[in-house]
């Protein structure tokens, strides 16, 4: 299947996706190609409409999240610089909630609920992966609702060089690379990694 990362001003990025009613025709045929796109772009998640697919689902490296809805559990927020595979050429300072709950359907039709919260101290690989999920759950659901980082974030930096040489940029902090730190230090780490030219390529990866 011939899919590619869609970029503005494509209309599919600015309108809400359609509810999935048939996983066999609206989801499964696209998964393999979407995972390949995500892998080639060094992303950690990808919304369907970013690949030109108009249905409400997104993927990460292991799971498929169908018809997801998100609920804010803790209204406290953090700020971090985010980029997007669909929007190469910049970074945006975005505000994200500290704790959210994602409700979604699996490919087997079961409903699952996953609650994720940024730990007060980030010490382990598991802690770091939880930080990533808190961010990309919100980032990808935004995509499915037709919202881009540019709609609610402030542009802050110039693009980075893409490791594949296609100028899409290595755009977002990959939480798995974060050192042990407190929640209060998280924003500082984002800024330090973004401004360290010797470590950009190995420390920054796109959410989706």
N, C-alpha and C positions, 0 to 999 in steps of 0.2 A: 504494500500500500504506500502510495506516495504522499507523505505528509511533511510539512516543514513548519518551523517556528513562524507564527504570524506576528506582524508588527503593525503599529498604527500607521495610517488611519483606518485600518481594517475594521469594519463595523462590528464584526463578531467579538472584538475585544471590549466594546463599549456597551453591550447589551447583555441582559441576563440570559444564561443558558437554559435550555429546555430540560424539564424533569425527565429522567430516564424511566421508561415504562417497559422496555424489553432489553435486558442486558445482553442477549445473544446477538442482536443487530445493532445496538446503540453503544455498546461498551467493548465487548470482547474483541471484535475485529480490529480495534485500534491499539490495543495495549502493547503488543510487541513493537510496533513502529514508534509509539510514544516513548517507550522505555529506551529505545535506541537513540531517539532524539535527545532525551534527557541525559543519557550516558555520554553521547558525543559532545554535549554542551557542558558537561561536568556539573549538571544541576542535581539537586536533591529532591525536587518535586516538580510536577508539571500539571497544569490545568488543561482540560480537554480543549477549551476554546483557544488556547495558545498554539495548538496544533491544527486549528481550523475545524475542530469537531464541535458541533453546537450543543452537546449534551452535558448535563450537570454531573461531572465526576472529575476527580483528579487522582494522580498516582504519586507514590514515592518509590523508593528502591525496592520495597517489599510488598506494599499493599495497594489496593484499589478502593477508593472512597466514593461511593455512589450516592447521589442526592444528599450531600452533606449539608447540615445546618450547624451553626456555631452559636454558643451561648456564653456570655461573659460571666465568669464566676467571681472574679476579683477585679474591681474597677480601677485598681492601681495600675499605672502604666509605666513602661520604659521606652526610651527612644534609642533607635539604632539606624545606621545607614543601610538602606536596602537598594538593590537593583533588580532587574528583571530581564529574563531572556528575550521577552518581547519588546524591551525598550533599551537597547544598547545605547551607550553614549552618555550615561550619567548615573548618578547616585542620588537617592532621596532620603532625607531624614524623616523617618516615619515613627509614629507613636503606636505601640502595641500593648495589648492588655497582658498582665502578668499571669493570669490563669484563665483558661477557657475550656469549654467542654464541646467536643465534636460528636454529633450524632449522624450516623451514616448507615448505608446498606452495603452488605457484601455481595459478591457475585452469586452467592447461594440464596440471596433473598433475606438473610438474617439482618436484624437491626443491631448495631453495636454503638456503644457510647464510650468515648475515650476522653478522660479529663487529664489535662496537662498543666503543670504549674512550674514556673521558673524557680529553681531551688534558691534558698537564701545564700548558700555557698556552693560553688560549682567545683567539685573536687575530682569527680570520676568521669570516665567516658560515658556512662549512663546519664549522669547529670548534664553533660554537654549535649547529648542527643535529645534530651528533654527540652533544652533551650531551643534547639533547632526546630523541634515539633511545634512549640508554642508559637514561633515566628511563622513557619510555613503553613500551619493550619490556617492562620489568619490571612496570610498572603494569598494562598490558593483559593480560599472561599471568596475573597475580594474579587479575584479574576472571574470566578463563576457568576458573580453578581454584576459583572461588567465594570468593575472598579480597578483602576491601575494605581501604581504607587504615585504617579504624577498627579492623581486626583486629590490626594490628601497629604502628600509629603512635600517638603521643600528641597529643591535640587541643590546639591552641595558640592559635587566634585566632578572632575573630568573623567572620561572613560578610561578603562584599563585595556591592555592588550590581551586579546583572547588567545589561550594556548593552542587553539586550532587554526589561528591565523585568519579568522573571519570577521574581526573587529566587533564581535558581539560583547566583548568585555567579560572579565572575571569580576562579578559585580557585588556579591554579598558575602558577608562573613559566614564561614562554615563553623557552626558552634562546636563541632567536634575538635577544632583546633584551639579552642580557648583554654588558657591556663587556669589553675585554681584561683578563684576570685570570689569576692562577695558580690551581691546584687548591685550594691552601690558603685562597684568598680566596672560594671558591665559596659556602660556607655564609654568609659575611658578606653577600654580595650578595643571597642569598635574603632574609635578614632585613631588609636595608636597603630592598629593593623592597617587601616586605610592609608595612613601617611608614611608607612615604612616601605620605600620602593624596593628594597631587597627581598621583602617577604610577601609581596602582593600575590604573586602567582601561586605560591604554595599555601597561603593562608585564607584566601578569599574564593568563595564559590557561589554560584547563583542559586537562589531558592527555586525560582521557577517563573 
